Amino acid sequence: MRRADRLFRIVQILRNRRFVTAEQLAEKLEVSQRTIYRDISDISKSGVPVRGEAGVGYCLERGAVLPPLTFNSEEIEALVLGARMAVAWADPALAVAARSVLDKVEVMLPEPLREVLLKTALFAPGGEWSRQASHGLEMLRTAIGERRKVSFTYTRDDGDETNRIVRPLGLYFWGSKWTLGGWCELRRGYRTFRPDRMGEIRILEEAFDEEDGIGLEAFLEEMRANQQEQGIEAKNIAG
């Protein structure tokens, strides 16, 4: 189960029970109690009013009401464009999910906004090129969500092929291609990889966490530092 799905399930369970323990949640969702503690913390930070009592368990605050979704016309256009981009450039499973989102939103919208959704003239054309760019995306998304390592063969620009084992941390879409950011065990450092250059992608049983300091935030910090350094070097050359 992907982490986002698990967080949604936890909120639904809390809706339907007065109290539920971390042990019960862990057993029901087939994860560790430690994972549940982290999930509850993230749910609370997102604004969901979860209350915990030692020795009793978790519950939603009494009288808590999760507000219904409301959108303005520009938000609807952004949603439609994002969904159409997912249909064109993401993997088949995410494309199906994107269409499902639009169907659900259409049902709950008032008539004026429903017209905006149906008549939004923002498009994201796709084709064989976009399907090639999304090669392996679903498997990589799953590995990121489950925090499990992946192995694959990787072919560089110069044709050199290597076998890699990587902690997958995030996927980035650049308008015409995807890249995977992760920690490469072969190079012992953060690297980016194009999924369309990967072969024989496998999700490994070996899981990982970020307690050793290797994670998405550290990856982003290193990327920002590299960009700043390159900017300084460019200025020195220009000077």
PAMIPA-669686 format. One record per residue (C-alpha): x, y, z; residue number from 0. Coordinates in steps of 0.2 Angstrom, whole numbers, plus 5000, padded with zeros to 4 digits. Each point is the difference from the previous one (the first is absolute). Example, Ala and Ser with C-alpha at 12.3 -4.5 7.8 and 13.67 -1.06 7.14 Angstrom:
// PAMIPA-669686
+------+------+------+-----+
!   xx !   yy !   zz !   i !
+------+------+------+-----+
! 5062 ! 4978 ! 5039 !   0 !
! 5006 ! 5017 ! 4997 !   1 !
+------+------+------+-----+
***
This chain:
// PAMIPA-669686
+------+------+------+-----+
!   xx !   yy !   zz !   i !
+------+------+------+-----+
! 5000 ! 5000 ! 5000 !   0 !
! 5007 ! 5017 ! 4995 !   1 !
! 5003 ! 5012 ! 5015 !   2 !
! 4987 ! 5013 ! 4993 !   3 !
! 4987 ! 4986 ! 5000 !   4 !
! 5005 ! 4995 ! 5017 !   5 !
! 4998 ! 5017 ! 5007 !   6 !
! 4982 ! 5001 ! 4993 !   7 !
! 4996 ! 4984 ! 5007 !   8 !
! 5005 ! 5005 ! 5017 !   9 !
! 4989 ! 5016 ! 5000 !  10 !
! 4986 ! 4989 ! 4994 !  11 !
! 5003 ! 4988 ! 5014 !  12 !
! 5000 ! 5014 ! 5013 !  13 !
! 4984 ! 5007 ! 4993 !  14 !
! 4991 ! 4983 ! 5004 !  15 !
! 5007 ! 4996 ! 5017 !  16 !
! 5000 ! 5009 ! 5016 !  17 !
! 5018 ! 4994 ! 5004 !  18 !
! 5013 ! 4990 ! 4991 !  19 !
! 5017 ! 4995 ! 5006 !  20 !
! 5016 ! 5001 ! 4990 !  21 !
! 5001 ! 4981 ! 5002 !  22 !
! 4983 ! 4998 ! 4992 !  23 !
! 5004 ! 5011 ! 4986 !  24 !
! 5017 ! 4992 ! 4997 !  25 !
! 4991 ! 4983 ! 4999 !  26 !
! 4986 ! 5005 ! 4989 !  27 !
! 5012 ! 5009 ! 4988 !  28 !
! 5014 ! 4987 ! 5001 !  29 !
! 5014 ! 5013 ! 5005 !  30 !
! 5010 ! 5003 ! 5016 !  31 !
! 4994 ! 5010 ! 5014 !  32 !
! 5014 ! 5011 ! 4997 !  33 !
! 4993 ! 5004 ! 4983 !  34 !
! 4983 ! 5004 ! 5008 !  35 !
! 5008 ! 5012 ! 5012 !  36 !
! 5008 ! 5009 ! 4985 !  37 !
! 4984 ! 5000 ! 4990 !  38 !
! 4990 ! 5007 ! 5014 !  39 !
! 5012 ! 5014 ! 5002 !  40 !
! 4999 ! 5004 ! 4982 !  41 !
! 4981 ! 5000 ! 5000 !  42 !
! 4999 ! 5012 ! 5015 !  43 !
! 5013 ! 5012 ! 4991 !  44 !
! 4989 ! 5000 ! 4985 !  45 !
! 4985 ! 5007 ! 5011 !  46 !
! 4990 ! 4985 ! 5004 !  47 !
! 4995 ! 5001 ! 5018 !  48 !
! 5007 ! 4984 ! 5007 !  49 !
! 5001 ! 4998 ! 5019 !  50 !
! 5010 ! 4987 ! 5009 !  51 !
! 4998 ! 4993 ! 5017 !  52 !
! 5014 ! 4989 ! 5009 !  53 !
! 4993 ! 4983 ! 5002 !  54 !
! 4984 ! 5003 ! 4991 !  55 !
! 5004 ! 5004 ! 4982 !  56 !
! 4996 ! 5013 ! 4987 !  57 !
! 4984 ! 5008 ! 4995 !  58 !
! 4994 ! 5016 ! 4990 !  59 !
! 4996 ! 5015 ! 5011 !  60 !
! 4982 ! 5000 ! 5006 !  61 !
! 4990 ! 5010 ! 4988 !  62 !
! 5013 ! 5000 ! 4987 !  63 !
! 4994 ! 5003 ! 4983 !  64 !
! 5011 ! 4998 ! 4985 !  65 !
! 4995 ! 5014 ! 4988 !  66 !
! 4993 ! 4995 ! 4983 !  67 !
! 5010 ! 5005 ! 4984 !  68 !
! 4996 ! 5016 ! 4992 !  69 !
! 5008 ! 5007 ! 4985 !  70 !
! 5001 ! 5016 ! 4990 !  71 !
! 5001 ! 5001 ! 4981 !  72 !
! 5019 ! 5001 ! 4999 !  73 !
! 5002 ! 4986 ! 5012 !  74 !
! 4988 ! 4989 ! 4989 !  75 !
! 5011 ! 5005 ! 4984 !  76 !
! 5016 ! 4995 ! 5010 !  77 !
! 4992 ! 4984 ! 5005 !  78 !
! 4995 ! 4996 ! 4982 !  79 !
! 5017 ! 5004 ! 4993 !  80 !
! 5009 ! 4990 ! 5013 !  81 !
! 4988 ! 4985 ! 4997 !  82 !
! 5003 ! 5001 ! 4981 !  83 !
! 5019 ! 5001 ! 5002 !  84 !
! 4999 ! 4984 ! 5011 !  85 !
! 4989 ! 4991 ! 4987 !  86 !
! 5013 ! 5005 ! 4986 !  87 !
! 5016 ! 4998 ! 5009 !  88 !
! 4998 ! 4989 ! 5015 !  89 !
! 4999 ! 4981 ! 5001 !  90 !
! 4983 ! 4992 ! 4996 !  91 !
! 4995 ! 4997 ! 5018 !  92 !
! 5002 ! 5019 ! 5004 !  93 !
! 4991 ! 5004 ! 4984 !  94 !
! 4985 ! 4990 ! 5005 !  95 !
! 5001 ! 5008 ! 5017 !  96 !
! 5000 ! 5018 ! 4993 !  97 !
! 4985 ! 4996 ! 4989 !  98 !
! 4991 ! 4993 ! 5016 !  99 !
! 5004 ! 5016 ! 5009 ! 100 !
! 4992 ! 5011 ! 4987 ! 101 !
! 4985 ! 4989 ! 5000 ! 102 !
! 4998 ! 5002 ! 5019 ! 103 !
! 5003 ! 5018 ! 5000 ! 104 !
! 4987 ! 5003 ! 4985 ! 105 !
! 4986 ! 4991 ! 5011 ! 106 !
! 5003 ! 5012 ! 5015 ! 107 !
! 5002 ! 5016 ! 4991 ! 108 !
! 4985 ! 5013 ! 4998 ! 109 !
! 4995 ! 5003 ! 4982 ! 110 !
! 5010 ! 5016 ! 4996 ! 111 !
! 5016 ! 4991 ! 5006 ! 112 !
! 4996 ! 4984 ! 4991 ! 113 !
! 4999 ! 5010 ! 4984 ! 114 !
! 5018 ! 5006 ! 5003 ! 115 !
! 5006 ! 4983 ! 5003 ! 116 !
! 4992 ! 4993 ! 4984 ! 117 !
! 5005 ! 5015 ! 4989 ! 118 !
! 5018 ! 5003 ! 5006 ! 119 !
! 5010 ! 5003 ! 4985 ! 120 !
! 5017 ! 4995 ! 5007 ! 121 !
! 5008 ! 4984 ! 4993 ! 122 !
! 5015 ! 4989 ! 5002 ! 123 !
! 5002 ! 4990 ! 4984 ! 124 !
! 5009 ! 4983 ! 5001 ! 125 !
! 5005 ! 4986 ! 4989 ! 126 !
! 5013 ! 4986 ! 4998 ! 127 !
! 5013 ! 5013 ! 5006 ! 128 !
! 4991 ! 5003 ! 5016 ! 129 !
! 4997 ! 4981 ! 5003 ! 130 !
! 5019 ! 4997 ! 4998 ! 131 !
! 5004 ! 5014 ! 5012 ! 132 !
! 4989 ! 4992 ! 5014 ! 133 !
! 5008 ! 4983 ! 4998 ! 134 !
! 5001 ! 4992 ! 5018 ! 135 !
! 4991 ! 5014 ! 5008 ! 136 !
! 4987 ! 4990 ! 5009 ! 137 !
! 5013 ! 4988 ! 5007 ! 138 !
! 5011 ! 5014 ! 5006 ! 139 !
! 4985 ! 5009 ! 5008 ! 140 !
! 4996 ! 4984 ! 5010 ! 141 !
! 5018 ! 4999 ! 5006 ! 142 !
! 5000 ! 5018 ! 5006 ! 143 !
! 4983 ! 4998 ! 5009 ! 144 !
! 5006 ! 4983 ! 5008 ! 145 !
! 5017 ! 5007 ! 5003 ! 146 !
! 5008 ! 4985 ! 4992 ! 147 !
! 5016 ! 4999 ! 4990 ! 148 !
! 5000 ! 4997 ! 4981 ! 149 !
! 5013 ! 4992 ! 4989 ! 150 !
! 5002 ! 5003 ! 4981 ! 151 !
! 5012 ! 5001 ! 4986 ! 152 !
! 5004 ! 5018 ! 4995 ! 153 !
! 5006 ! 5006 ! 4983 ! 154 !
! 5009 ! 5016 ! 4999 ! 155 !
! 5001 ! 5013 ! 4986 ! 156 !
! 5017 ! 4992 ! 4994 ! 157 !
! 4992 ! 4982 ! 5000 ! 158 !
! 5009 ! 4994 ! 5016 ! 159 !
! 4988 ! 4988 ! 5009 ! 160 !
! 5001 ! 4997 ! 5019 ! 161 !
! 4990 ! 4990 ! 5013 ! 162 !
! 4993 ! 5012 ! 5013 ! 163 !
! 4992 ! 4998 ! 5017 ! 164 !
! 4991 ! 5016 ! 5005 ! 165 !
! 4990 ! 5007 ! 5014 ! 166 !
! 4986 ! 5009 ! 4990 ! 167 !
! 4996 ! 5016 ! 5008 ! 168 !
! 4990 ! 5011 ! 4988 ! 169 !
! 4994 ! 5001 ! 4982 ! 170 !
! 5002 ! 5016 ! 4990 ! 171 !
! 4991 ! 5005 ! 4984 ! 172 !
! 5009 ! 5012 ! 4988 ! 173 !
! 4987 ! 5003 ! 4987 ! 174 !
! 5007 ! 4986 ! 4988 ! 175 !
! 5008 ! 4988 ! 5011 ! 176 !
! 5000 ! 4993 ! 5018 ! 177 !
! 5015 ! 4998 ! 5012 ! 178 !
! 5002 ! 4990 ! 5015 ! 179 !
! 5009 ! 5007 ! 5015 ! 180 !
! 5008 ! 4988 ! 5012 ! 181 !
! 5015 ! 4993 ! 5009 ! 182 !
! 5011 ! 4989 ! 4989 ! 183 !
! 5009 ! 4986 ! 5010 ! 184 !
! 5012 ! 4998 ! 4985 ! 185 !
! 5006 ! 5018 ! 5000 ! 186 !
! 4997 ! 5002 ! 5019 ! 187 !
! 4991 ! 5017 ! 4997 ! 188 !
! 4984 ! 5009 ! 4994 ! 189 !
! 4997 ! 4998 ! 4981 ! 190 !
! 4986 ! 5002 ! 4988 ! 191 !
! 4995 ! 4988 ! 4987 ! 192 !
! 4988 ! 5000 ! 4985 ! 193 !
! 4987 ! 4986 ! 5001 ! 194 !
! 5000 ! 4998 ! 4981 ! 195 !
! 5018 ! 4995 ! 5001 ! 196 !
! 4997 ! 4987 ! 5013 ! 197 !
! 4999 ! 4981 ! 4997 ! 198 !
! 4994 ! 4985 ! 5010 ! 199 !
! 4993 ! 5011 ! 5014 ! 200 !
! 4996 ! 4990 ! 5016 ! 201 !
! 4994 ! 5005 ! 5017 ! 202 !
! 5010 ! 4992 ! 5013 ! 203 !
! 4995 ! 4993 ! 5017 ! 204 !
! 5012 ! 5011 ! 5009 ! 205 !
! 4992 ! 5015 ! 5007 ! 206 !
! 5008 ! 5016 ! 5006 ! 207 !
! 4996 ! 5015 ! 5011 ! 208 !
! 5008 ! 5017 ! 5002 ! 209 !
! 5008 ! 4998 ! 5018 ! 210 !
! 5017 ! 4999 ! 4992 ! 211 !
! 4998 ! 5017 ! 4993 ! 212 !
! 4997 ! 4994 ! 4982 ! 213 !
! 4984 ! 5006 ! 4994 ! 214 !
! 4990 ! 5012 ! 4989 ! 215 !
! 5004 ! 5016 ! 5009 ! 216 !
! 5019 ! 4996 ! 5000 ! 217 !
! 4999 ! 4996 ! 4981 ! 218 !
! 4992 ! 5017 ! 4997 ! 219 !
! 5012 ! 5010 ! 5011 ! 220 !
! 5015 ! 4992 ! 4990 ! 221 !
! 4991 ! 5004 ! 4984 ! 222 !
! 4998 ! 5018 ! 5005 ! 223 !
! 5018 ! 5001 ! 5006 ! 224 !
! 5006 ! 4994 ! 4983 ! 225 !
! 4990 ! 5012 ! 4991 ! 226 !
! 5006 ! 5015 ! 5010 ! 227 !
! 5018 ! 4994 ! 4998 ! 228 !
! 4998 ! 4998 ! 4981 ! 229 !
! 4992 ! 5018 ! 5000 ! 230 !
! 5016 ! 5007 ! 5009 ! 231 !
! 5011 ! 4991 ! 4988 ! 232 !
! 4991 ! 5007 ! 4985 ! 233 !
! 5002 ! 5017 ! 5007 ! 234 !
! 5018 ! 4998 ! 5003 ! 235 !
! 5003 ! 4994 ! 4982 ! 236 !
! 4990 ! 5015 ! 4994 ! 237 !
! 5010 ! 5012 ! 5010 ! 238 !
+------+------+------+-----+
***
